[in-house]
Amino acid sequence: MVPREQTSDGADKKNSVWILDNAIDNPMDQEAEKLRNTQREKKISTLLLLRLAFQSLGVVFGDLGTSPLYVFYNTFPNGVKDPEDVIGALSVIIYSLTLIPLIKYIFIVSRANDSGQGGTFALYSLLCRHANINTIPNQDRTDEELTTYSRSIFDEHSFAAKTKRWLEGQRHRKSILLILVIVGSCMVIGDGILTPAISVLSATGGIKLDQPKMSDEVVVLVSVIILVGLFSIQHHGTDKIAWLFAPVVFLWFLLIGGIGIINICKYDTHVLKAFSPIYIYRYFKRGGIDGWTSLGGIMLSITGTEAVFADLSHFPVPAIQIAFTVVVFPSLLLAYSGQAAYLIKNSDHVVDLFYSSIPESIYWPVFLVATAAAVVASQATISATFSLIKQALALGCFPRVKVVHTSKKYLQQIYIPDINWILMILCVAVTAGFKNQTQIGNASGTAVAIVMLVTTFLMILIMILVWRCHWTLVVIFTVLSLIVEGTYFTAVLFKVNQGGWVPLAIAATFFVIMYVWHYGMVKRYEFEMHSKVSMAYILGLGPSLGLVRVPGIGLVYTELAKGVPPIFSHFITNLPAIHSVVIFVCVKYLPVYTVPEEERFLVRRIGPKNFHMFRCVARYGYKDLHKKDDDFEEKLFENLHMFVRLEYLMEECSESEISLYGQQTQQSNCEEWPPNDDNNSLTLSSIVDLTISSVGSIMPAESPVHLSARGSVASNRGNHGQNESNEIEFLNSCRAAGIVHILGNTVVQARRGSNLFKKIAINYVYALLRKMCRENSVIFNVPHESLLNVGQVFYV
């Protein structure tokens, strides 16, 4: 047991110790209760895991599951010349599904999630926490104390530490890594355009088998109508109809697996010899360059694998692993084997292979389920694209666009109107422009190959820095991945002039947008950091800041988490008055998936107390949504009041130590702000910790020193309590007088003497993007009547 204080002035401490005592009373009862809860949770978790595995079929595996609609047609666009080629192609498909989706993604890459979040930017965020590779240096040491900011500690002589130092050593290495991430993300966006086109077009194309006189234009028109309808309902969200996704896709997998078994038994059971890898060697030896280029079509059998990783946030990894190994993987193997068995006996049906291999009695039910599954697959890629754009937006790699949460229950379900309509226009253009599966398939294969290579390179760093694997495991993973994916990549290069240029063009456009925006953000941040106002200048102005302090609160928005921004000096230079209380508000996104509400706000005091200047840093993860509204404002002031109270409490405890020991062990905050206000940065949790440690250091027993000091301590407490009450009253009166939101309306231009690339990027592309994107006042939802814009030109 912990000894309890019995002194009258230790009431607070007594209460806190009583809570601690209760926490450790009856340890045997707690252990028994813990064991019972564990057993109960184990039973529940098993059922819950199976239910989540079922639900993941509709959200995660729709794209991968609809690949049998078009794989063999894109593999043999000119027909089948030798039945052995079908066996060889099937063997390549089997081992591609085994090596890439099953082993690499489901059991290796999925473990590299960022607290359940997947995708290229999630991997990049994970790396940013383990190495200083973030190109915008806006992080603070207090950010690393967040509960969601997990990172590993390296031995200085380890291979991981050497790799970390190598990455951090040169700025261009950080830029190359960021470029790699952006390229992979752009390819995922391109796949989000191509997958709906090829899935819906392939599914609706089956109607021609029953209606052979129907023209291709009618099929394309039907596909376009379905796609337009799909994109038009995105703003409603998928919450209301998501419960249908899993049954539809589950039924789809049962149908294609069952049809596969029927076709294997009916046409050719010898097709199962394709499970021997020797037929891969024979396929390439016999086919030569044609066999090599056919890999562009075979690769479509693993499209959607990258979407599985991007949609990882919806379900736990074990649920996805169960769903894939128990349902998806066996069904796909049976489906492809059954199609191969049918194709060997009916080599002239390669164009409409999927629908031709269906028994006539269930043709129309399968057609309806296939169309529904294609829509679900399209929805999965659209949702993955929205999620990726949200991550890029939070990490400063995409212009400010409107993000809408379509569900109060599921925060990961978002809708981005601007991106939605861009995707719809491009998707309809691809569908109507190509009019056939082959060219769209070639385009999709190119995008998937590049995404997989990017994921492999990022996984190498994850294995070294995060997992700290032995170098032999890293080499084995790298070699095997590059052999398979490099082979596919070289094959899709032959398809560039046959539709493969489409994702390259789309990715190039999005890459310019994302990289130039990030480049402009970095240059702007560097200018503000270089031009920030010194504390000596602020102190020289005095408590009135050399101006008339009018009643009210001024919220000055800035991207700087440290120092006073240049917009403030520009403001007080050109205007004769400033508000009685000035709060610098910085909304900052960190490389974490979320920041808990209780750890979101970081409050600091700038300068002496009579200056009434504060900084409030609101920290968000890339999955969080910042919405500047009354709730945000209310929480800001709640944290400000709590900061003031705890600040005075800490000073009280510090002065108690002075009275007790005759020396100061904890400086008060008013003496900490020079030379850097960052020394005075305290989260609520850190203040509480310091307070508890200070209280705990007070002598527990009565002593002459203690007795003589008690009168002065009580007097100091009364003074501090009065001062605290006065400052909180002052803050409330200023808030009642009115709040003005001060935003910088800056123009960024390249300085004279800059190179041509910088001038084009900053003066034209970045300037155009800033005009097209949403303004800060709209992002923060600032009331127009309380908005004050301060114009300034930044020469970067």
C-alpha positions in Angstrom: 0.0 0.0 0.0 1.1 3.6 -0.6 1.3 5.7 2.6 -1.4 8.4 2.7 -1.0 12.0 3.6 -2.8 13.0 6.8 -2.0 16.8 6.7 -4.9 19.2 6.2 -3.2 21.0 3.3 -2.6 17.7 1.5 -6.3 17.1 0.7 -5.8 17.0 -3.1 -2.9 14.7 -2.7 -4.9 12.4 -0.4 -7.7 12.1 -2.9 -5.3 11.3 -5.7 -3.6 8.7 -3.6 -7.0 7.2 -2.6 -7.7 6.7 -6.3 -4.3 5.0 -6.7 -5.0 2.8 -3.8 -8.4 1.7 -5.2 -6.7 0.9 -8.5 -4.4 -1.7 -6.8 -6.8 -3.0 -4.2 -7.9 -6.7 -4.5 -5.4 -7.7 -7.3 -6.7 -11.3 -7.2 -10.2 -10.2 -7.9 -9.0 -8.1 -10.8 -7.0 -11.0 -12.2 -10.0 -13.3 -12.0 -12.2 -10.8 -13.7 -9.6 -10.2 -16.3 -9.5 -13.9 -17.1 -13.3 -14.1 -17.4 -13.3 -11.1 -19.7 -10.6 -12.6 -21.8 -12.5 -15.9 -22.2 -15.7 -14.1 -23.0 -14.0 -11.8 -25.5 -12.3 -14.8 -27.2 -15.7 -16.4 -27.9 -17.1 -13.1 -29.2 -14.1 -12.2 -31.2 -14.2 -15.4 -33.1 -17.8 -14.8 -34.3 -17.1 -11.2 -34.9 -14.0 -12.0 -37.0 -16.0 -14.4 -39.2 -18.7 -11.8 -39.6 -16.1 -9.2 -40.6 -14.5 -11.6 -43.0 -17.8 -12.1 -44.7 -18.4 -8.3 -44.9 -14.9 -7.7 -46.3 -15.9 -9.7 -49.4 -18.1 -6.8 -50.7 -15.8 -3.9 -49.8 -12.3 -5.3 -50.4 -12.4 -8.1 -53.0 -14.9 -6.8 -55.5 -12.2 -5.6 -58.0 -10.1 -8.8 -57.7 -13.1 -11.0 -57.9 -14.5 -9.7 -61.2 -11.2 -10.3 -63.1 -12.5 -13.6 -64.6 -14.8 -11.5 -66.8 -12.0 -10.4 -69.0 -8.6 -12.1 -68.3 -8.5 -14.9 -71.0 -9.9 -12.5 -73.7 -7.1 -10.0 -73.0 -4.5 -12.9 -72.8 -5.5 -14.3 -76.2 -6.9 -11.3 -78.2 -6.0 -13.0 -81.5 -7.4 -16.4 -80.6 -5.9 -19.6 -79.2 -3.3 -21.3 -81.5 -2.4 -24.3 -79.3 -4.4 -25.8 -76.4 -1.1 -26.2 -74.5 -1.0 -22.4 -74.5 -4.1 -22.4 -72.4 -2.6 -24.7 -69.9 0.6 -22.6 -69.7 -1.4 -19.3 -69.3 -3.5 -21.0 -66.5 -0.3 -22.1 -64.8 1.0 -18.5 -64.9 -2.3 -17.2 -63.5 -2.3 -19.8 -60.6 1.2 -18.9 -59.5 0.7 -15.2 -60.0 -2.4 -15.3 -57.7 -0.3 -17.4 -55.2 2.8 -15.2 -55.1 1.3 -11.7 -55.4 -2.1 -11.4 -53.8 -1.8 -14.4 -51.4 1.8 -14.4 -50.1 3.0 -10.8 -50.8 -0.1 -8.7 -50.1 -2.4 -10.8 -47.8 0.3 -12.2 -45.5 3.2 -9.7 -45.8 2.2 -6.2 -47.1 -1.0 -6.2 -45.1 1.1 -6.4 -41.9 2.8 -3.2 -42.8 -0.4 -1.2 -42.2 -0.3 2.1 -40.3 -2.6 1.2 -37.4 -5.0 -0.5 -39.8 -4.6 2.1 -42.6 -3.4 0.9 -46.0 -2.2 2.4 -49.2 1.0 4.1 -50.4 0.6 7.2 -48.3 0.0 5.1 -45.2 3.3 3.4 -45.8 5.0 6.8 -46.3 3.5 8.1 -43.0 4.8 5.0 -41.3 8.3 5.7 -42.7 8.1 9.4 -41.7 7.7 8.4 -38.1 10.8 6.2 -38.1 13.0 8.5 -40.1 13.2 12.3 -40.6 12.1 12.2 -44.2 9.1 14.6 -44.1 9.8 17.4 -46.5 7.7 19.9 -44.5 9.6 20.3 -41.2 6.6 21.3 -39.1 6.8 18.6 -36.5 7.6 19.2 -32.9 9.1 16.9 -30.2 5.7 17.0 -28.4 4.1 15.3 -31.4 6.2 12.2 -30.8 4.5 11.9 -27.4 1.1 11.1 -29.0 -0.4 7.7 -28.2 -0.8 7.0 -31.9 2.7 8.1 -32.8 4.4 4.7 -32.6 8.0 4.3 -33.6 11.0 2.1 -33.2 14.3 2.9 -31.5 17.5 1.8 -33.4 20.9 0.7 -32.2 23.3 3.2 -33.6 25.4 0.5 -35.2 22.5 -1.5 -36.7 21.7 -1.7 -40.4 18.4 0.1 -39.8 20.2 3.0 -38.2 22.6 3.2 -41.1 19.8 3.2 -43.6 18.0 5.9 -41.6 21.0 8.1 -41.6 21.5 7.5 -45.3 17.9 8.5 -46.1 18.2 11.6 -43.9 21.6 12.6 -45.2 20.6 14.2 -48.5 17.5 16.2 -49.2 17.2 14.8 -52.8 16.8 11.3 -51.3 13.7 12.5 -49.4 12.4 14.1 -52.6 13.0 10.9 -54.6 11.1 8.9 -52.0 8.2 11.3 -52.1 8.1 11.2 -55.9 8.0 7.4 -55.7 5.0 7.6 -53.4 3.2 10.2 -55.5 3.8 8.1 -58.7 2.3 5.0 -57.0 -0.7 7.1 -55.7 -1.3 8.5 -59.2 -1.4 5.0 -60.7 -4.0 4.0 -58.1 -6.1 7.0 -59.2 -5.6 5.8 -62.8 -6.7 2.3 -61.8 -9.8 3.9 -60.1 -10.7 5.3 -63.5 -10.0 2.1 -65.5 -11.5 -0.6 -63.3 -15.1 0.7 -63.4 -14.8 1.0 -67.2 -13.5 -2.5 -67.9 -15.6 -4.2 -65.2 -18.9 -2.7 -66.2 -18.2 -3.0 -69.9 -17.2 -6.7 -69.6 -20.3 -7.5 -67.5 -22.8 -5.7 -69.8 -21.1 -7.2 -72.9 -22.5 -10.6 -72.0 -25.9 -9.5 -73.2 -24.7 -9.8 -76.8 -24.5 -13.6 -76.3 -28.3 -13.7 -76.0 -28.8 -10.8 -78.3 -26.2 -11.3 -81.1 -27.7 -8.5 -83.3 -27.1 -5.9 -80.6 -24.3 -3.5 -81.7 -21.3 -2.6 -79.6 -22.5 1.0 -79.5 -25.6 -0.1 -77.5 -23.4 -2.1 -75.0 -21.2 1.0 -74.6 -24.2 3.2 -74.1 -25.6 0.8 -71.4 -22.2 0.8 -69.7 -22.0 4.6 -69.7 -25.5 4.9 -68.2 -24.5 2.5 -65.4 -21.3 4.4 -64.7 -23.0 7.8 -64.7 -25.6 6.5 -62.3 -22.9 5.0 -60.1 -21.0 8.3 -59.8 -24.2 10.3 -59.4 -25.2 8.5 -56.2 -21.8 8.8 -54.5 -22.9 11.8 -52.5 -25.4 9.7 -50.7 -22.7 7.4 -49.5 -22.7 3.6 -49.3 -23.8 3.3 -45.7 -27.4 2.5 -46.7 -26.6 -0.1 -49.3 -23.3 -1.4 -48.1 -25.0 -4.4 -46.4 -25.9 -5.7 -49.9 -22.3 -5.7 -51.1 -21.1 -8.7 -49.2 -24.0 -11.0 -50.1 -23.7 -10.0 -53.8 -20.0 -10.7 -54.0 -20.2 -13.8 -51.9 -22.9 -15.1 -54.3 -20.6 -14.1 -57.2 -17.7 -16.2 -55.8 -20.0 -19.2 -55.2 -21.3 -19.0 -58.8 -17.9 -18.7 -60.5 -16.4 -21.4 -58.2 -19.3 -23.7 -58.9 -19.4 -23.1 -62.6 -15.6 -23.7 -62.6 -16.1 -27.1 -61.0 -18.9 -28.0 -63.5 -16.6 -27.0 -66.5 -13.6 -28.9 -65.2 -15.7 -32.1 -64.8 -17.6 -31.6 -68.0 -14.8 -30.6 -70.5 -11.3 -31.6 -69.3 -10.0 -32.6 -65.9 -6.4 -32.7 -67.3 -6.5 -28.9 -67.0 -5.5 -29.3 -63.3 -2.0 -30.3 -64.4 -1.4 -26.5 -64.8 -0.6 -26.5 -61.0 2.8 -27.9 -62.0 5.1 -24.9 -62.6 6.9 -26.8 -65.5 4.1 -25.6 -67.8 5.1 -22.0 -67.2 8.6 -22.7 -68.6 7.0 -24.6 -71.6 4.6 -21.7 -72.2 7.3 -19.1 -72.6 9.6 -21.4 -74.5 6.9 -22.2 -77.0 5.4 -18.8 -77.3 8.5 -16.7 -77.4 7.8 -12.9 -77.6 4.1 -13.5 -78.0 4.0 -15.5 -74.8 5.9 -12.7 -73.1 3.6 -9.9 -74.3 0.5 -12.0 -73.2 1.6 -11.4 -69.6 -0.1 -8.0 -70.0 -3.4 -9.8 -70.2 -2.6 -12.4 -67.6 -1.7 -9.5 -65.2 -5.3 -8.5 -65.1 -5.9 -11.6 -62.9 -4.2 -9.8 -60.1 -5.7 -6.3 -60.6 -7.5 -5.2 -57.5 -4.7 -6.5 -55.3 -3.6 -2.9 -54.7 -7.2 -1.9 -53.9 -7.2 -4.7 -51.2 -4.4 -2.9 -49.5 -5.8 0.6 -50.0 -9.2 -0.5 -48.5 -7.5 -2.1 -45.5 -8.8 0.4 -43.1 -12.4 -1.0 -43.2 -11.6 -4.3 -41.7 -8.9 -6.0 -39.4 -6.1 -7.9 -41.2 -7.1 -11.3 -39.9 -10.6 -10.9 -41.3 -9.2 -10.1 -44.7 -6.8 -13.0 -44.5 -9.6 -15.4 -43.7 -11.9 -14.1 -46.4 -9.2 -14.4 -49.1 -7.8 -17.9 -48.2 -11.2 -19.5 -47.5 -13.5 -17.9 -50.2 -11.7 -15.7 -52.7 -8.5 -17.7 -53.6 -10.2 -21.1 -54.1 -13.1 -19.6 -56.1 -10.7 -17.7 -58.4 -8.6 -20.9 -59.0 -11.7 -22.9 -59.8 -13.1 -20.2 -62.0 -9.9 -19.8 -64.1 -9.4 -23.6 -64.3 -13.0 -24.1 -65.4 -12.6 -21.4 -68.1 -9.4 -23.0 -69.3 -11.1 -26.4 -69.5 -13.9 -24.9 -71.6 -11.5 -23.0 -73.8 -9.4 -26.1 -74.7 -12.5 -27.6 -76.2 -14.0 -24.4 -77.6 -11.0 -22.3 -78.7 -13.1 -20.1 -80.9 -15.1 -18.7 -77.9 -12.3 -16.7 -76.4 -14.0 -13.4 -77.0 -17.1 -14.2 -74.9 -15.4 -16.9 -72.9 -17.0 -16.1 -69.5 -20.6 -16.0 -70.6 -20.2 -18.9 -73.1 -18.9 -21.2 -70.4 -22.0 -20.6 -68.2 -24.8 -23.3 -68.4 -27.7 -21.9 -70.3 -30.2 -22.6 -67.5 -28.5 -20.0 -65.2 -27.3 -17.5 -67.8 -29.6 -14.6 -66.8 -29.1 -15.0 -63.0 -25.4 -15.0 -63.6 -25.6 -12.0 -65.9 -27.5 -10.0 -63.2 -25.1 -11.0 -60.5 -22.1 -10.2 -62.7 -23.4 -6.8 -63.4 -24.0 -6.2 -59.7 -20.6 -7.5 -58.8 -19.0 -5.2 -61.4 -20.8 -2.2 -59.8 -19.6 -3.3 -56.4 -16.0 -3.6 -57.7 -16.2 -0.2 -59.2 -17.4 1.2 -55.9 -14.5 -0.3 -54.1 -12.0 1.4 -56.4 -13.8 4.7 -56.2 -13.8 4.6 -52.4 -10.1 3.7 -52.4 -9.4 6.7 -54.6 -11.3 9.0 -52.2 -9.4 7.6 -49.3 -6.0 8.1 -51.1 -6.9 11.7 -52.0 -7.8 12.4 -48.4 -4.4 11.1 -47.2 -2.6 13.1 -49.9 -4.6 16.2 -48.9 -3.6 15.8 -45.2 0.1 15.3 -46.0 0.2 18.5 -48.2 0.4 16.7 -51.5 -3.0 17.7 -53.0 -4.8 21.0 -53.4 -7.6 21.9 -50.9 -10.8 20.2 -51.9 -14.1 19.6 -50.1 -14.2 16.3 -48.2 -17.6 15.2 -47.0 -18.3 12.4 -44.4 -21.3 10.5 -45.8 -21.8 8.4 -42.6 -21.8 9.4 -38.9 -21.2 5.8 -38.0 -18.3 4.9 -40.3 -15.8 7.8 -40.5 -13.8 6.2 -43.3 -16.7 6.6 -45.7 -16.0 9.9 -47.4 -17.1 11.7 -50.6 -15.0 14.3 -52.5 -17.3 16.0 -55.0 -14.6 17.5 -57.3 -12.7 14.2 -57.6 -15.9 12.3 -58.1 -16.9 14.3 -61.2 -13.4 14.2 -62.6 -13.3 10.4 -62.2 -16.8 10.1 -63.9 -15.8 12.2 -66.9 -12.5 10.3 -67.4 -14.2 7.0 -66.9 -16.9 7.7 -69.4 -14.3 9.0 -71.8 -12.3 5.8 -71.5 -15.3 3.6 -72.0 -16.7 5.5 -75.0 -13.3 6.1 -76.5 -11.9 2.6 -76.5 -15.2 0.7 -76.8 -13.5 -2.7 -76.2 -11.9 -4.6 -73.3 -8.5 -5.1 -74.8 -7.2 -1.6 -74.9 -8.7 -0.8 -71.5 -7.1 -4.0 -70.1 -3.7 -3.0 -71.5 -4.1 0.4 -69.8 -5.1 -1.2 -66.5 -2.2 -3.6 -66.6 0.3 -0.8 -66.9 -1.1 1.0 -63.9 -1.1 -2.1 -61.7 2.5 -3.1 -62.6 3.8 0.3 -61.6 1.8 0.4 -58.3 3.2 -3.0 -57.3 6.8 -2.0 -58.0 6.3 1.2 -55.9 4.9 -0.9 -53.0 7.8 -3.3 -53.2 10.4 -0.4 -52.9 8.5 1.0 -49.9 8.2 -2.4 -48.3 12.0 -2.8 -48.5 12.3 0.3 -46.3 9.5 -0.9 -44.0 11.2 -4.2 -43.5 14.5 -2.4 -42.6 13.3 0.6 -40.6 10.1 -0.6 -39.0 10.3 -4.4 -38.8 14.1 -4.5 -38.5 14.3 -7.7 -40.5 17.5 -9.5 -41.1 19.1 -8.4 -44.4 18.8 -11.9 -45.8 15.0 -11.7 -45.5 15.0 -8.3 -47.1 17.0 -9.6 -50.1 14.8 -12.7 -50.5 11.6 -10.5 -50.5 13.2 -8.0 -52.9 14.5 -10.6 -55.4 11.3 -12.6 -55.6 9.1 -9.5 -55.9 11.2 -7.9 -58.5 11.5 -11.1 -60.6 7.7 -11.5 -60.8 6.7 -7.8 -61.0 9.7 -6.8 -63.2 8.7 -9.5 -65.6 5.1 -8.1 -65.8 6.4 -4.6 -66.1 8.5 -5.3 -69.1 5.6 -7.1 -70.7 3.2 -4.2 -70.2 5.7 -1.9 -71.9 4.9 -3.6 -75.2 1.3 -2.5 -74.6 1.9 1.2 -74.2 0.9 2.0 -77.8 -2.1 -0.2 -77.5 -3.9 1.6 -74.7 -1.1 1.5 -72.0 -0.5 5.2 -72.5 -3.8 6.1 -70.9 -2.8 5.5 -67.2 0.6 7.1 -68.0 -1.2 10.3 -69.2 -3.6 10.3 -66.3 -0.9 9.7 -63.8 1.4 12.3 -65.4 -1.4 14.9 -65.0 -2.1 14.1 -61.4 1.6 13.9 -60.7 2.2 17.4 -61.9 -0.7 18.6 -59.7 0.4 16.8 -56.6 4.1 17.5 -56.9 3.8 21.1 -57.8 1.3 21.7 -55.0 3.6 20.1 -52.5 6.6 22.0 -53.9 4.8 25.3 -53.5 3.7 24.4 -50.0 7.3 23.6 -49.0 8.7 26.8 -50.5 5.9 28.9 -48.8 6.6 27.2 -45.4 10.4 27.8 -45.8 9.7 31.5 -46.5 7.5 31.8 -43.4 10.0 30.1 -41.2 12.8 32.3 -42.5 10.7 35.5 -42.1 9.0 34.8 -38.7 9.0 37.5 -36.2 11.7 37.4 -33.5 10.7 37.4 -29.8 13.0 40.3 -29.2 10.8 42.4 -31.6 7.6 41.4 -29.8 9.1 42.2 -26.4 10.3 45.6 -27.7 6.8 46.6 -28.5 5.7 46.1 -24.9 2.4 44.7 -23.6 0.3 47.0 -25.9 2.4 45.8 -28.9 2.8 49.5 -29.8 -0.9 49.6 -30.7 -4.3 50.2 -29.2 -5.6 46.9 -27.7 -9.3 46.8 -28.5 -11.7 44.4 -26.7 -12.1 41.0 -28.4 -10.1 38.0 -29.5 -8.1 37.8 -32.7 -7.6 34.3 -34.1 -4.6 34.5 -36.4 -4.4 31.5 -38.7 -0.9 30.3 -39.7 0.8 27.2 -40.9 3.7 27.7 -38.5 3.7 25.6 -35.4 6.7 27.6 -34.0 7.3 31.3 -33.8 5.3 34.3 -34.8 4.3 34.4 -38.5 5.3 37.3 -40.7 1.6 38.1 -41.4 1.4 39.4 -37.8 4.2 42.0 -38.2 2.6 43.0 -41.6 -0.8 43.4 -39.8 0.5 45.5 -36.9 2.6 47.6 -39.2 -0.4 48.6 -41.4 -3.2 48.8 -38.8 -3.2 50.9 -35.6 -5.1 48.4 -33.4 -5.0 44.8 -32.3 -7.3 42.7 -30.1 -6.8 42.4 -26.4 -6.2 38.7 -26.8 -4.3 37.2 -29.8 -4.3 33.5 -30.5 -2.2 32.0 -33.3 -4.1 29.0 -34.6 -2.2 26.3 -36.5 -4.1 23.4 -38.0 -1.4 20.8 -38.5 -1.6 17.3 -40.0 0.8 14.7 -38.7 2.0 11.4 -40.2 -0.4 9.4 -38.1 -3.7 8.0 -39.0 -5.6 9.8 -36.2 -5.0 12.1 -33.2 -7.2 11.3 -30.2 -9.6 14.1 -29.2 -8.0 14.5 -25.8 -4.6 15.0 -27.3 -5.6 17.2 -30.2 -4.9 20.7 -28.9 -1.4 21.9 -27.9 -1.6 25.3 -26.1 1.3 27.6 -25.5 1.8 31.1 -24.2 3.8 33.5 -26.2 5.6 36.2 -24.2 4.8 37.4 -20.7 1.3 37.0 -19.3 0.4 40.7 -19.7 0.8 40.3 -23.5 -2.2 38.0 -23.6 -0.8 36.1 -26.6 -1.2 32.4 -27.1 -0.6 29.7 -29.6 -3.1 26.8 -30.2 -1.9 24.0 -32.4 -4.7 21.7 -33.5 -3.2 18.4 -34.6 -4.9 15.9 -36.9 -4.1 12.6 -38.5 -4.6 11.9 -42.2 -7.9 10.1 -41.4 -9.3 12.9 -39.3 -11.6 15.5 -40.6 -11.0 19.1 -39.5 -14.1 21.2 -39.7 -13.9 24.8 -38.4 -17.2 25.2 -36.6 -18.6 26.1 -33.2 -17.5 22.8 -31.8 -13.9 23.4 -32.8 -14.0 26.9 -31.4 -15.6 25.7 -28.2 -12.9 23.1 -27.7 -10.2 25.6 -28.4 -11.4 27.9 -25.6 -11.9 24.9 -23.2 -8.3 23.9 -23.7 -7.1 27.5 -23.4 -8.9 27.8 -20.0 -7.6 24.5 -18.9 -4.1 25.6 -19.8 -4.4 28.8 -17.8 -5.7 26.9 -14.7 -3.0 24.2 -14.9 -0.3 26.8 -15.6 -1.1 28.6 -12.3 -1.3 25.3 -10.5 2.1 24.3 -11.7 3.5 27.7 -10.6 1.9 27.2 -7.2 3.6 23.8 -6.8 6.9 25.2 -8.0 6.8 28.0 -5.5 5.9 25.4 -2.8 9.2 23.8 -3.6 11.0 27.1 -3.2 9.5 27.6 0.2 10.4 24.1 1.3 13.9 23.7 0.0 15.1 27.2 -0.6 15.8 26.7 -4.2 13.8 26.4 -7.4 13.5 23.0 -9.1 10.8 23.9 -11.6 10.8 27.3 -13.3 7.5 29.1 -13.7 6.2 29.5 -17.1 6.5 33.3 -17.2 10.3 32.8 -17.0 10.4 30.1 -19.6 9.2 31.9 -22.7 12.6 33.6 -23.7 14.5 32.8 -25.8 12.0 30.4 -27.4 8.3 30.1 -26.8 8.6 26.4 -27.6 10.1 25.9 -24.2 6.7 26.9 -22.9 4.8 24.3 -25.0 2.7 22.2 -22.7 0.0 19.8 -23.5 -2.7 19.3 -20.9 -1.3 15.8 -20.2 2.3 17.1 -19.8 1.1 19.8 -17.3 -0.7 17.3 -15.3 2.3 15.0 -15.2 4.6 17.9 -14.1 2.0 18.9 -11.5 1.8 15.4 -10.0 5.5 15.0 -9.9 5.9 18.4 -8.2 3.2 17.5 -5.6 4.7 14.2 -5.1 8.1 15.8 -4.3 6.7 17.7 -1.4 7.9 16.3 1.9 5.2 13.9 3.2 5.9 14.3 6.9 5.7 17.3 9.2 9.0 19.2 9.7 10.1 22.5 11.0 10.8 23.7 7.5 7.4 22.5 6.3 5.6 24.2 9.2 7.4 27.5 8.7 6.7 27.5 5.0 3.0 26.7 5.2 1.9 30.3 5.8 3.7 31.6 2.8 2.5 28.7 0.6 -1.1 29.4 1.6 -0.6 33.1 0.8 0.9 32.3 -2.6 -2.0 29.9 -3.3 -4.5 32.7 -2.6 -2.7 35.1 -4.9 -2.4 32.5 -7.7 -6.0 31.6 -7.4 -7.0 35.3 -7.7 -4.7 35.8 -10.7 -6.1 32.7 -12.4 -9.6 33.8 -11.9 -8.9 37.3 -13.2 -7.2 36.0 -16.4 -10.1 33.5 -17.1 -12.6 36.3 -16.5 -10.6 38.5 -18.9 -10.6 35.8 -21.6 -14.3 35.3 -21.2 -15.1 39.1 -21.5 -12.9 39.4 -24.6 -14.7 36.4 -26.2 -18.0 38.0 -25.4 -16.8 41.2 -27.1 -16.3 39.3 -30.3 -14.0 37.1 -32.3 -12.3 38.1 -35.5 -10.6 35.5 -37.8 -7.5 36.9 -39.4 -6.3 34.9 -42.4 -3.4 35.6 -44.8 -4.4 36.2 -48.4 -0.9 35.6 -49.8 0.5 35.6 -53.3 3.4 33.3 -53.8 5.9 34.2 -56.6 9.3 33.0 -57.6 12.0 35.5 -56.7 14.2 37.0 -59.4 17.0 34.9 -60.7 15.0 31.6 -60.2 15.4 28.9 -62.7 12.8 28.3 -65.4 11.3 25.2 -63.7 10.7 27.2 -60.5 9.2 30.1 -62.3 6.8 27.9 -64.3 5.9 25.8 -61.2 5.3 28.7 -58.8 4.2 31.6 -61.0 1.8 29.6 -63.2 1.0 26.1 -62.1 0.9 26.6 -58.4 -0.8 30.0 -58.8 -3.5 28.4 -61.0 -4.0 25.6 -58.5 -4.5 28.1 -55.7 -7.1 29.9 -57.7 -9.0 26.7 -58.4 -8.9 25.2 -55.0 -11.0 26.2 -52.0 -9.9 29.2 -49.9 -8.8 28.9 -46.3 -11.9 30.8 -45.1 -14.1 28.1 -46.8 -12.0 25.2 -45.4 -12.2 26.6 -41.9 -15.9 27.6 -42.4 -15.1 31.1 -41.1 -18.2 33.4 -40.9 -17.8 36.0 -43.6 -18.9 38.9 -41.3 -16.0 38.1 -38.9 -13.3 37.5 -41.5 -10.3 39.8 -42.0 -7.9 39.0 -44.9 -4.4 40.3 -44.8 -2.7 40.6 -48.2 1.0 39.8 -48.6 3.4 38.7 -51.3 5.9 35.9 -50.6 8.9 35.8 -52.9 10.2 32.2 -52.6 
